[in-house]
Amino acid sequence: MKTMLKKWMLPLLLLVLLLILPEFADAQCPMCRMTAESNLANGGMEGQGLNNGILYMLGMPYVLIGVIGYVWWRNRRKEAELEAENVA
């Protein structure tokens, strides 16, 4: 019984955390938006920096997947070339 409890404890804890944490993350959005809007209205540039940061975070997963895909493709091509040389 104890091993069954230990087996399910970590996934259950992670599920609970994933269900609770978006509430805390969502609470910051209005504050950030109000700060950026008031800063831009007063002639500041912090709102533009916030927008650039969002675009940076948005693009990173695509860049990472692209790099991993390229490295994988290059290694597979080298393996195929070596295999073709060994056969010939």
ABEGO torsion letter per residue (X at the ends): XAAAAAAAAAAAAAAAAAAAAAAAAAAAAAAAAAAAAAAAAAGBAAAAAAAAAAAAAAAAAAAAAAAAAAAAAAAAAAAAAAAAAAAX
